Amino acid sequence: MDGRLKKGIRITVFFAIGVLLFWLAYRGQDLGTLINALEGTRWGWIVAIAIFYLTAHYSRAARWRLLLEPFGYKPRGINLFMSVLVMYLSNLAIPRSGEVLRCGIVSKYEKIPFARCLGTVVTERIADLTIILIVSTIVLASQWGFVSEMIAANPGISERIELIKQYIIPISLILIVLAAVGIWLFRLAIRRNIFGIGDKINGIWQQFRDGLTTILHLKHRTLFILHSIYINFVYCYAVYLGFKAFGFTEHLTLITGLMVFVLATFGVIVPSPGGMGTWHFIVIETLAMYGVKRDPDGRAFALVIHGLQDISFIILGALSLILLPVINKDYEPIVDQEDTPPLKS
């Protein structure tokens, strides 16, 4: 099958997932009722959240610079920042494509090997996932009594959990086998070096591995950790600030905001464009657990908060795409020593 056709099918499927879940979240919604709920929105809080998000995007760019510096690169902060904004824009169209695109942008303008950039991005994701898992464990443990009552009151949820338990072991075994076969084929391709492909793969792998392990060579490891904590803190706390923007959610607590964040984050893992539909559906259902009416209050909250992110990603990402060639017209990147740094003792 043609590669472009496969890509088109994947995009269509992912988009369909998002549309379906968005329809499930808003089906039967009376437009007039929803508009009435939105009329009471305190837009000052919405503006504050938008600025808050922007600081997290800048922090993500600054953290990425820390991962690239050990190799002797000194990328401009503006290039890293704009590439992050383009990443979010790309993810709205094609799930998970933004990470690849931002690596391509930095590789182009900063002359950093693409595979090495990609390795550092994977390191970032591992750091974020670690923090989210820690927060999730704490939040779910503190709210376990409430969650248990909610599950007991909804037999359908219990049935789905039992179904997952039945299939999780065989699915895990299949994934392990597939991973093992993939690694074996990868190593075989390198050893045989057919038509020099092995050398090329090995070179790319070395650069990717260097990027992946760059955290071992960081000069400012504490700063990297602080950036990682701050980025995820913004996304957690922004949900709580969102509660202040509506009269029907202003009574909700910080722990409720964390609960919404944790469950919605798992929803974003579903590959729909920008979390469209999945995020809305889970946020509406989670707020309903805490007494917020699904219709129209929960739907209004999800629509505004997620819409705020989408609009900012579209505007800032598009501006970044336009400005990147302009600000880099006569730019020459600085590289002190393009090499793999020695491992710290």
Secondary structure by P-SEA (a helix, b strand, c coil): ccaaaaaaaaaaaaaaaaaaaaaaacccccaaaaaaaaccccaaaaaaaaaaaaaaaaaaaaaaaaaaccccccccaaaaaaaaaaaaaaaaccccaaaaaaaaaaaacccccaaaaaaaaaaaaaaaaaaaaaaaaaaaaaaaaaaaaaaaacaaaaaaaaaaaacaaaaaaaaaaaaaaaaaaaaaaaaacccaaaaaaaaaaaaaaaaaacccccccaaaaaaaaaaaaaaaaaaaaaaaaaccccccccaaaaaaaaaaaaaaacccccccaaaaaaaaaaaaaaaccccccaaaaaaaaaaaaaaaaaaaaaaaaaaaccccccbbbbbbcccccccccc
